Amino acid sequence: MHPPHERVWRRDAAKAVKNLVLCLFCCLLPCAAHGQGTELSFADFNSQSPFNNFSGDNGNFASKGASLATAFDNQIFRGPNGASLRLNYAVPAGFCGVWFSLLGKASFPRYTVNFTNLYGPLKNSTGNPSRVEQVRVKTFSFWARGDGNGEFDHEIKVEFKDPDRVLGSAVFAVPNGTNWVRFDFPIRQFGAADLSRMKEVVFVIEDWRNNNRIGRLYLDDLSFTTDEPAYNPELWSDDAVLDLVAQRAFFYFLTFTDDSGFALDRSTYSDMVSVGTIGFQLTAYCIGHRRGWADRAELENRVVTILQNLHDLPMGPEEGMSRAGYRGFYYHFLKANSGRRMDDHVELSLYDTMLLMYGVLSCREYFSANPRIQTLSQQLYDRVEWDWFVDHTPGINSNRFYLAWQPAPNRQGTFLKHVDGQTDEAFMVDVLAMGSRTHPTSLENYIARNRVYGSYPPANPQSIMVSWRGSLFNYFFASCWLNFKDRGLDLHPSGPRDLWENDKLAILANRRFCLDHAGRRSGGLDDHYLTYGDTAWGLTACDNLVPPASGLPSEYFSFGALPTEENIRFGTKPPQAGTLAVYGAVSSINFVPQTALAALRHYFQIPGLWSPLFGFGDAFSLDPHYLGSPYDTEGNPTVRFADYLNGPWINHMVMGINVGPMLLAVENYRSRLLWELTAQNPEIKGGLDAIFGACSPHVVKVSVDPNATHTRVNLRWESGHGASHYNIYSSTDLQNWTLLKRGIHGTDWTDTELAAGSQRFYQVKGLP
């Protein structure tokens, strides 16, 4: 007996029957083969990852004496490069096979694919060039071949399952030749079955269909064809492209959530929530609400649910995994569905709590008419004890924030490391902490950190206040929420800096570094990589491939470019391996718009990097390398060419902490939405005022005639709103500034020390 929905194409001894079967397959080619519809690559095996392109996992099964061994094969594959999945099977009795989860891990049945409405609750905004409403999956396709040893067919049963049962199946005869053959499974043959919660596709090899044989076959290029019109970004305007990319980034936060509504850390980790990612998620819901990318009432309800669940999670100093946080701070990673600390190694995180709070306050400003959101968001922010996270002991680290805390080994817990350098994250913490009404910090905490300067190229006269490893996200995270472009110099007493301009210079240096390390041949010769180019740049934190025997799908690295504090102090090379994350260049759009747009359009041209379902994969390398031991005397890892991949590496999974800033940056570029929200938040404005002063600066250029008989220069300015007194700064190059006079009560001041024949710029800063 066969399942009621199984269609069986039997192998018969008569050759005519076999030919008839093959003709049937040819007749069932999907419309994508004729240039219609959109084909979604589900699993191409080229990156040799344990996850498919939809972030689902896979596994083998066998019973009653059957066995199956699978492996990636980079010698036999379909197409110009890559790999296939090799199946070595033996069915002296019973059956065996391989299954693929259609979305997320198979052990988490809530992540499914709706074959009758592929994008689910996602909607289009005006001007979006795609169609997402009621998109149907029409055909499942795969390519297969044998090993050529013997003249027979491998009879393979393909089953589709929802979380509870098999909904339909069909049997395909794969000739044991060495030519690749395409096979198609039309979804219409499921009949009236409910296809809204599809979870697995399974390939089954049974003894009675395969003459109890030992055999070998290969699978490649599994895909789905939909009735969605084909994509052609080359014909679209910049705004249409940005709308599409941002919409698909938003779709991540709509799809990959747990039972509490919290966003997963990444699409492949169905069991882990990242607190920082929830901050981007909450902000994403503001954007999606404004753009109409989902039902607005549903999005508002999601925000309420998230805030309420965050508020209700158990907090306290206890060890173990029974708590979600302490003193208003949250652990970096929480266990999905329970919201508790992921494991004993996870730290209470300063930076991730900070990112969460920016999302919380964004929702407070956006959903201003919702009293529950107003109350919950204020409570969540007010209970963060920022001052508790500051080192108050005398010494070099006095007044600096700690990076983390763990509830062990002593009763008071243990603070870990210090925030001792300048990054956007550190600056963002200071804004929230100095603006807090309940647990504020002071400017002393802001100026307690080191400021290290460098240039790239080294001869560049424009210096950059550098981060430790030069990761690009260190220089655009703050601009996701804050527009400090016109704030001018900060109030640092000995090294005032225009932080926006500093971020822009660092972004330009990162791009220049990539251009200088672009290679013409693969292999990473002399730290030059084929991936980099004029429209491919942006070294930043992302996952990278790992050695094939590591047992991991990938590993997170803080890739970066010169200049770096680590290089300046110890001569260490910037970490790079030819891998770029898409969000790096695109999230820089508010600093270098045309350059970022050019990179975005280029990324559409990388084969396999874009998928209509969830947008861009996280990262890619045309010249894949991995990092590992041994390390040299300067602490640099060995970089090895991943020749086993036999082609480019595409990381198809989506990571919330990466796709989030891209979404926010694009929205600010298009509408300034987040900038306008945070500008009206009194706590954020108070923090910015404490760091930059109360009003926009006045910049005055003054030159003195070399024949002048006096060198007195009188400065006058209009009073600034909210300013009670003023500081005067001077510069000769508009980059390096010196505090000349502080605490002026009035709107004029005379500089009596300007030398004859000199030129000087002045900046007047109003202080609250």
C-alpha positions in Angstrom: 0.0 0.0 0.0 1.2 3.5 -0.8 0.2 6.8 0.9 -2.9 8.3 -0.6 -1.2 11.3 -2.0 1.8 9.4 -3.5 2.1 9.4 -7.2 4.2 6.5 -8.4 6.2 6.4 -11.6 7.3 2.7 -11.7 10.4 1.4 -13.3 9.4 -1.4 -15.7 11.5 -4.0 -17.5 10.2 -2.7 -20.8 12.4 0.0 -22.2 9.4 1.7 -23.7 7.9 2.3 -20.3 11.1 3.8 -19.1 11.1 6.2 -22.0 7.5 7.1 -21.3 8.4 8.0 -17.7 11.3 10.2 -18.8 8.9 12.0 -21.2 6.6 12.6 -18.4 9.4 14.3 -16.4 10.2 16.5 -19.4 6.6 17.6 -19.8 6.6 18.7 -16.1 9.3 21.3 -16.5 8.3 24.5 -14.5 7.5 27.7 -16.1 10.9 29.2 -14.9 12.5 27.1 -17.6 10.6 29.2 -20.1 11.6 32.5 -18.5 8.5 33.0 -16.4 8.2 33.1 -12.6 10.9 33.2 -10.1 13.1 30.4 -9.0 14.3 30.2 -5.4 17.5 28.3 -4.8 16.8 26.0 -1.9 20.1 24.0 -1.6 23.0 24.1 -4.0 25.6 22.6 -1.6 28.3 24.9 -3.0 29.2 26.4 0.3 29.2 22.9 1.9 27.1 24.2 4.9 24.9 22.0 7.2 22.2 24.6 6.5 20.3 25.1 3.2 19.7 28.5 1.6 16.4 28.8 3.6 18.4 28.3 6.9 17.0 24.8 7.4 19.1 21.9 8.6 19.2 18.4 7.3 19.9 14.8 8.4 20.0 11.2 7.4 17.8 8.3 8.5 17.9 4.5 7.9 16.0 1.5 9.2 15.8 -2.3 9.1 19.4 -2.9 7.9 19.6 0.0 5.4 22.4 2.5 5.7 23.2 5.9 4.1 26.3 8.1 4.2 26.2 11.6 2.8 29.1 13.9 1.9 29.8 17.0 -0.2 31.6 16.2 -3.4 33.6 19.0 -5.1 34.6 16.8 -8.0 31.2 16.0 -9.2 28.7 18.8 -9.4 26.4 20.7 -11.7 27.5 24.0 -13.1 30.9 25.6 -13.5 32.0 25.2 -9.9 30.8 24.2 -6.4 29.8 20.8 -5.0 27.0 18.3 -4.9 25.6 16.1 -2.2 26.8 12.5 -2.6 24.6 9.7 -1.3 26.1 6.3 -0.7 23.3 3.9 0.2 22.7 0.3 0.9 19.2 -1.2 1.1 19.6 -4.9 1.6 16.4 -4.4 3.6 14.3 -1.5 4.8 14.8 2.1 3.6 17.0 5.1 4.1 17.2 8.7 3.0 17.9 12.3 3.7 15.6 15.1 4.9 15.8 18.9 4.5 14.0 21.3 6.8 12.3 24.0 4.7 12.8 26.8 7.2 14.8 26.8 10.4 15.8 23.7 12.3 13.6 20.7 12.0 13.3 20.5 15.8 11.4 23.8 15.8 8.2 23.1 14.0 6.9 26.7 14.3 9.2 27.7 11.4 7.4 26.6 8.2 6.9 27.7 4.6 3.4 28.6 3.3 3.3 27.3 -0.3 0.0 29.1 -1.0 1.1 32.5 0.4 4.9 32.4 0.5 5.6 35.8 2.1 2.8 35.4 4.7 1.9 38.7 6.4 4.4 40.7 4.3 2.9 43.5 2.2 4.2 45.9 -0.4 4.7 49.6 0.0 4.1 52.1 -2.8 6.9 51.9 -5.3 8.1 48.5 -4.3 8.9 46.6 -7.5 8.2 43.1 -6.3 4.9 41.2 -5.7 4.6 39.5 -2.3 0.9 39.1 -1.8 -0.5 35.6 -2.4 2.7 34.3 -4.1 2.3 30.5 -4.7 5.0 27.8 -4.9 4.3 26.0 -8.2 7.1 23.4 -8.5 9.9 21.7 -6.6 12.9 20.8 -8.7 16.1 19.0 -8.2 19.0 17.7 -10.4 20.4 14.2 -10.0 22.7 11.6 -11.5 24.3 8.3 -10.8 27.9 7.2 -10.9 27.8 5.4 -14.2 28.6 1.9 -12.7 25.8 -0.3 -14.0 22.7 0.3 -16.1 19.8 0.8 -13.8 17.7 3.5 -12.2 17.8 4.8 -8.7 14.1 5.0 -7.7 13.8 7.9 -5.3 10.6 8.8 -3.4 10.3 12.5 -2.6 7.9 13.4 0.3 6.7 16.7 1.5 5.6 17.0 5.2 4.1 19.6 7.4 5.0 19.4 11.1 2.6 16.5 11.6 2.4 14.3 8.6 3.2 13.5 5.0 1.1 15.6 2.6 2.2 14.1 -0.7 4.9 12.2 -2.5 6.1 11.1 -5.9 8.7 8.6 -7.2 11.4 9.5 -9.6 13.7 7.2 -11.6 17.2 8.6 -11.7 19.3 6.9 -14.5 22.6 5.7 -13.2 24.5 7.6 -15.9 26.9 10.5 -15.5 24.6 13.2 -17.1 22.7 15.5 -14.8 18.9 15.2 -15.2 16.3 17.7 -13.9 13.3 16.3 -12.1 10.2 18.3 -11.2 7.5 17.8 -8.6 4.4 20.0 -9.5 2.8 21.3 -6.3 -0.6 21.0 -7.9 -0.5 17.3 -7.4 -1.1 17.8 -3.6 -4.7 18.4 -4.5 -6.8 19.9 -1.7 -4.1 19.3 1.0 -3.4 22.3 3.4 0.0 23.6 2.2 0.3 26.5 4.6 2.7 24.9 7.0 5.3 23.0 5.0 8.2 21.8 7.0 10.3 19.1 5.3 11.2 17.7 1.9 12.5 14.1 2.2 14.3 11.8 -0.3 13.6 8.1 0.5 15.4 5.1 -1.0 13.5 1.9 -0.4 14.7 -1.7 -0.8 11.8 -3.0 -2.8 12.0 -0.2 -5.3 15.8 -0.6 -5.7 16.4 -4.3 -5.8 18.1 -4.4 -2.4 21.2 -2.8 -4.0 24.2 -0.8 -2.9 24.4 2.3 -4.9 25.6 5.9 -5.2 23.8 9.0 -6.6 24.3 12.7 -6.5 21.8 15.6 -5.8 22.3 19.2 -6.7 20.5 22.5 -7.2 17.3 21.9 -5.3 14.9 24.8 -6.0 11.3 26.1 -5.9 9.6 27.9 -8.7 6.9 30.5 -7.7 4.5 32.6 -9.7 6.2 35.8 -8.6 7.4 37.9 -11.5 11.1 37.8 -12.2 13.4 40.4 -10.6 15.4 42.9 -12.6 17.1 45.4 -10.4 19.0 47.0 -13.3 15.8 48.5 -14.5 14.7 49.9 -11.1 15.4 53.3 -9.6 17.6 53.6 -6.6 14.6 54.2 -4.3 12.9 51.1 -5.6 16.0 49.0 -5.0 16.3 50.4 -1.5 12.7 49.8 -0.7 13.0 46.1 -1.8 16.2 45.5 0.2 14.8 47.2 3.3 11.5 45.3 3.0 13.2 41.9 2.9 15.4 42.9 5.8 12.2 43.8 7.7 10.8 40.4 6.7 13.5 38.7 8.8 12.1 40.4 12.0 8.6 39.4 10.9 9.5 35.7 10.5 12.3 34.6 12.9 10.7 35.2 16.3 10.2 33.0 19.3 7.0 32.4 21.4 7.7 35.6 23.3 7.9 37.7 20.1 11.7 38.1 20.4 13.8 38.1 17.3 16.3 35.2 16.9 20.0 35.9 16.9 20.2 34.5 13.4 18.0 32.5 11.0 19.9 29.2 11.6 19.9 29.3 15.4 16.2 28.5 16.2 17.0 28.2 19.9 18.7 31.5 20.7 17.6 35.1 21.1 20.0 38.1 20.9 19.0 41.0 23.1 20.8 43.5 20.9 18.8 42.1 17.9 15.6 42.8 19.7 16.6 46.5 19.7 16.8 46.4 15.9 13.6 44.4 15.8 11.6 46.9 17.8 12.9 49.7 15.5 12.2 47.6 12.4 8.5 47.4 13.5 8.4 51.2 13.6 9.7 51.3 10.0 7.4 48.5 8.8 4.5 50.3 10.4 5.3 53.5 8.6 5.9 51.8 5.2 2.9 49.5 5.5 4.9 46.3 5.1 2.6 44.4 7.5 -0.7 45.0 9.2 -0.2 48.0 11.3 -2.4 46.9 14.2 -0.5 43.6 14.3 2.9 45.3 14.4 1.7 47.5 17.3 0.5 44.4 19.1 3.9 42.8 18.6 5.6 45.8 20.1 3.3 45.6 23.2 4.0 41.9 23.5 7.7 42.2 23.3 7.9 45.1 25.8 5.6 43.3 28.2 7.6 40.1 28.1 10.8 42.0 28.5 9.4 43.7 31.5 8.1 40.4 33.1 11.2 38.3 32.6 12.8 37.3 36.0 15.7 39.6 37.0 18.3 39.1 39.7 21.9 38.2 40.7 21.4 34.5 40.9 23.8 32.2 39.1 22.7 29.7 36.5 20.0 30.1 33.8 17.0 31.1 35.9 17.3 34.9 35.2 17.1 37.1 32.1 19.1 40.0 33.5 20.0 42.1 36.5 19.6 45.8 37.5 17.9 46.6 34.2 20.6 45.0 32.1 20.0 41.8 30.1 22.2 38.9 29.2 23.6 38.9 25.7 21.8 35.7 24.6 18.6 34.3 25.9 17.1 30.9 25.3 14.3 31.1 22.8 10.8 30.7 24.1 11.8 30.9 27.8 13.7 34.2 27.7 16.2 33.0 30.3 20.0 33.2 30.1 21.3 30.9 27.4 24.0 29.2 29.4 26.5 29.8 32.2 29.0 31.5 29.9 26.7 34.2 28.7 27.5 37.7 30.1 25.3 40.5 31.2 25.9 42.8 28.3 26.4 46.6 28.4 26.3 47.0 24.6 23.4 44.7 23.9 21.3 46.3 26.6 22.1 49.6 25.0 21.0 48.5 21.6 17.8 47.1 23.1 17.1 50.5 24.8 17.4 52.4 21.5 14.7 50.1 20.1 12.6 50.6 23.3 12.8 54.4 23.1 12.2 54.4 19.3 8.9 52.7 20.0 8.1 55.1 22.8 8.4 58.0 20.3 6.7 56.3 17.3 3.7 54.8 19.1 3.1 57.9 21.1 -0.7 57.3 21.3 -0.4 53.8 22.8 -0.4 54.1 26.7 0.9 50.6 27.3 3.9 51.2 25.0 4.5 54.5 26.7 4.5 53.0 30.2 6.4 49.9 29.5 9.2 51.6 27.5 9.7 54.2 30.1 9.9 51.5 32.9 12.4 49.4 30.9 14.7 52.4 30.3 14.4 53.9 33.8 15.4 50.7 35.5 18.7 50.4 33.7 21.4 51.2 36.4 24.0 52.7 34.1 26.0 54.1 37.0 26.3 50.6 38.5 28.2 49.5 35.4 30.9 52.1 35.9 34.3 51.3 37.6 34.5 53.8 40.6 37.8 52.5 41.9 40.9 54.7 41.6 43.4 53.8 38.9 43.7 53.8 35.1 40.2 52.5 34.6 38.5 54.8 37.0 35.2 56.2 35.6 35.2 53.8 32.7 32.3 51.5 31.9 32.7 47.8 32.3 31.9 45.7 29.2 30.1 42.9 31.0 29.2 41.2 34.3 28.7 37.6 35.3 27.0 36.3 38.5 30.0 34.3 39.6 32.3 33.2 41.2 31.8 35.5 44.2 28.5 36.7 45.8 28.7 40.2 44.2 29.4 38.8 40.7 32.3 39.8 38.5 32.7 42.7 36.2 34.6 41.8 33.0 37.0 44.1 31.0 36.5 47.8 30.4 35.3 50.1 27.7 38.7 51.7 27.1 38.5 53.0 23.5 36.3 54.9 21.2 33.6 53.1 19.2 30.1 54.0 18.1 28.7 51.6 20.7 30.6 53.3 23.6 29.3 56.7 22.4 25.8 55.3 22.2 26.0 54.0 25.8 27.1 57.5 27.0 24.2 59.2 25.3 21.7 56.9 27.0 23.5 56.9 30.4 24.0 60.7 30.5 20.4 61.3 29.6 19.0 58.9 32.2 16.7 60.5 34.8 17.1 57.6 37.3 20.7 56.4 37.0 22.7 59.0 35.2 26.5 59.1 34.5 28.5 62.2 33.8 30.9 63.6 31.1 33.7 62.3 33.3 32.8 58.7 32.2 32.7 59.8 28.6 36.2 61.4 28.6 37.8 58.6 30.7 38.4 56.4 27.6 41.5 56.3 25.5 41.6 58.2 22.3 44.1 56.7 19.8 44.6 58.2 16.3 45.9 56.8 13.1 45.7 57.3 9.3 45.2 55.2 6.2 47.1 55.4 4.0 49.8 56.3 6.6 50.7 59.4 4.7 47.1 60.7 4.8 47.1 63.9 6.8 43.6 63.3 8.0 43.8 61.3 11.2 41.1 59.0 12.5 40.1 58.3 16.1 40.3 54.5 15.7 38.6 51.5 17.1 40.4 48.4 18.3 40.1 46.3 15.1 38.7 48.8 12.6 35.5 46.9 12.0 33.2 49.1 9.9 30.2 48.7 12.2 32.2 50.6 14.8 31.7 53.7 12.7 28.0 53.5 11.6 26.1 51.9 14.4 25.3 55.3 16.1 24.0 56.8 12.9 21.3 54.1 12.8 19.4 56.1 15.5 21.3 59.3 16.0 21.9 62.2 13.6 24.8 64.0 15.1 26.1 65.3 11.7 25.6 69.0 12.7 26.7 68.7 16.3 30.3 69.6 15.6 33.0 69.0 18.2 32.3 67.0 21.3 33.2 68.5 24.7 36.3 66.4 25.3 38.7 68.9 27.1 42.0 67.8 25.5 41.0 66.1 22.2 37.7 67.4 20.9 36.5 65.6 17.9 33.7 65.8 15.3 32.4 62.3 15.7 30.3 62.3 12.5 33.3 63.4 10.4 35.5 60.9 12.2 33.1 58.1 11.3 33.0 59.2 7.6 36.8 59.3 7.4 37.0 55.8 8.9 34.5 54.5 6.3 36.5 56.1 3.5 39.7 54.5 4.9 38.0 51.1 5.1 37.0 51.4 1.4 40.5 52.5 0.4 42.0 49.6 2.3 39.8 47.2 0.4 40.8 48.8 -2.9 44.5 48.6 -2.0 44.1 44.9 -1.1 42.1 43.8 -4.2 43.6 41.0 -6.1 43.3 39.8 -9.7 43.7 36.1 -8.9 42.3 33.9 -6.2 44.4 32.5 -3.4 44.9 35.5 -1.2 48.4 36.3 -2.4 50.1 38.9 -0.2 46.8 39.7 1.6 45.1 40.6 -1.7 41.7 39.1 -2.4 39.6 38.7 -5.5 36.4 39.7 -3.6 37.4 43.4 -3.1 37.0 46.1 -5.7 35.6 49.5 -6.4 32.1 48.4 -5.6 32.9 45.6 -3.2 34.2 46.9 0.2 33.3 47.2 3.8 35.3 45.0 6.2 33.1 44.4 9.2 32.0 41.8 11.7 30.3 38.8 10.2 30.5 35.0 10.0 33.2 33.4 7.9 33.7 29.8 6.8 35.7 27.5 9.0 37.9 24.5 8.3 35.9 21.5 7.0 36.7 19.4 10.0 35.7 22.0 12.6 32.2 20.7 13.1 30.8 24.3 12.9 28.8 25.8 10.1 30.7 29.1 10.3 32.4 31.4 12.9 32.0 35.0 13.8 34.9 37.3 13.1 35.4 41.1 13.6 37.0 41.8 10.3 38.4 45.2 9.9 40.7 47.6 8.1 43.5 50.0 8.9 43.9 52.1 10.9 43.3 50.1 14.1 44.3 50.7 17.7 45.6 47.1 17.8 47.9 47.8 14.9 49.2 51.1 16.4 49.9 49.5 19.7 51.2 46.0 18.7 51.8 46.0 15.0 49.0 43.4 14.5 47.6 43.2 11.0 43.9 44.0 10.6 41.8 40.8 10.5 40.7 40.0 6.9 40.2 36.9 4.8 38.6 38.2 1.6 35.1 38.0 3.1 32.6 40.9 2.9 29.3 41.4 4.7 26.6 43.0 2.6 25.5 45.2 5.4 28.9 46.9 5.7 28.9 49.1 2.7 25.1 49.5 2.6 24.9 50.7 6.2 27.3 53.4 5.3 24.8 55.0 2.9 24.3 58.2 5.0 28.0 59.0 4.9 28.9 58.0 1.3 25.5 57.6 -0.5 26.5 57.1 -4.1 29.4 54.8 -3.2 27.1 52.7 -1.0 24.5 52.5 -3.7 27.0 51.3 -6.2 28.1 48.5 -3.9 24.4 47.5 -3.3 23.8 47.2 -7.0 27.0 45.2 -7.5 25.9 42.8 -4.8 22.8 41.9 -6.9 25.2 40.6 -9.5 27.0 38.1 -7.2 25.5 34.7 -8.2 23.4 33.3 -5.4 23.9 36.2 -3.0 20.4 37.6 -3.5 17.3 35.6 -2.8 13.8 37.0 -3.3 12.6 35.3 -0.1 14.9 36.9 2.6 17.0 39.2 0.5 20.8 39.2 0.7 22.8 36.5 2.4 24.9 37.7 5.3 28.3 37.6 3.7 30.3 36.3 0.7 33.7 35.7 -0.7 34.8 35.2 -4.3 38.1 34.1 -2.9 37.2 32.1 0.2 39.7 31.8 3.0 39.5 30.8 6.7 41.4 31.8 9.8 43.1 29.5 12.3 46.2 28.5 14.1 49.1 28.8 14.3 49.3 32.5 15.3 52.5 34.4 14.7 54.4 36.4 17.3 52.3 39.5 16.7 49.1 37.5 17.3 48.1 37.2 13.6 46.2 34.0 12.7 47.2 31.9 9.7 45.0 32.6 6.6 44.3 29.5 4.5 42.8 29.3 1.0 39.6 27.2 1.1 40.3 25.3 -2.1 37.9 22.5 -1.0 35.0 24.8 -1.9 35.9 24.8 -5.6 34.4 28.3 -6.0 32.9 31.3 -4.2 31.4 31.1 -0.7 28.0 32.5 0.0 26.7 32.6 3.6 22.9 32.4 3.0 21.8 32.7 6.6 20.5 36.1 7.9 21.8 37.6 11.1 19.6 40.1 12.9 22.5 42.2 14.3 23.8 42.7 10.7 20.6 43.1 8.7 19.2 45.4 11.3 21.6 48.3 10.9 21.2 48.0 7.1 17.5 48.4 7.4 17.7 51.4 9.8 20.4 53.2 7.8 18.4 52.8 4.5 15.3 54.2 6.2 17.2 57.2 7.6 18.6 57.9 4.1 15.2 57.7 2.6 13.1 59.5 5.2 15.2 60.4 8.3 12.5 58.5 10.4 14.7 57.2 13.2 16.7 60.5 13.4 13.5 62.4 13.8 12.2 60.0 16.5 15.3 60.2 18.6 15.6 64.0 18.2 12.3 64.4 20.0 13.2 62.0 22.8 14.2 64.1 25.9 16.6 61.5 27.4 18.5 61.0 24.1 18.5 64.8 23.5 19.8 65.3 27.0 22.6 62.8 26.5 23.6 64.4 23.2 23.6 67.9 24.7 25.8 66.7 27.5 28.4 65.4 25.0 28.1 68.0 22.3 26.6 71.1 23.9 23.1 72.4 23.7 23.0 73.9 20.2 24.6 73.6 16.8 28.0 75.2 16.6 29.0 78.4 14.9 32.2 78.1 12.7 34.0 81.3 11.9 37.1 81.6 9.7 39.5 84.5 10.5 42.6 85.5 8.6 45.0 88.3 9.7 46.9 90.4 7.2 50.7 89.8 7.6 51.1 93.6 7.6 48.6 94.1 10.3 49.7 96.1 13.3 47.5 94.2 15.7 46.6 90.6 16.2 43.4 90.9 18.2 40.3 89.2 16.7 36.9 89.9 18.1 34.2 87.1 17.8 30.5 87.7 18.1 27.7 85.1 17.7 24.0 84.8 18.2 22.8 83.2 21.4 21.9 79.5 21.0 18.6 78.0 22.2 19.2 76.2 25.5 22.8 77.5 25.9 23.7 79.1 29.2 27.5 79.5 28.4 29.9 78.9 25.6 33.3 77.3 24.8 35.6 78.5 22.1 37.7 76.1 20.0 40.3 76.9 17.3 41.9 75.0 14.5 44.2 75.6 11.5 43.0 72.7 9.4 39.3 72.1 10.5 40.3 68.7 11.8 42.5 69.1 14.9 40.9 71.4 17.4 42.0 73.0 20.7 39.9 74.4 23.5 40.8 78.1 23.8 38.4 79.4 26.3 35.6 77.7 28.3 32.6 79.0 30.2 32.0 82.4 28.5 28.7 84.0 29.7 27.9 86.2 26.8 28.0 86.2 23.0 31.3 87.8 22.3 35.0 87.1 23.0 38.3 88.5 21.8 41.3 86.4 20.9 44.5 88.4 21.6 47.0 85.7 20.6 46.6 85.3 16.8 49.9 85.8 15.2 50.4 88.1 12.2 50.1 86.3 8.9 48.3 83.3 10.4 44.9 81.8 9.7 42.6 80.3 12.2 39.2 78.7 12.4 37.0 79.1 15.4 34.1 77.0 16.6 31.7 78.3 19.3 29.9 75.6 21.3 26.9 76.4 23.4 26.6 74.4 26.7 23.4 73.8 28.7 
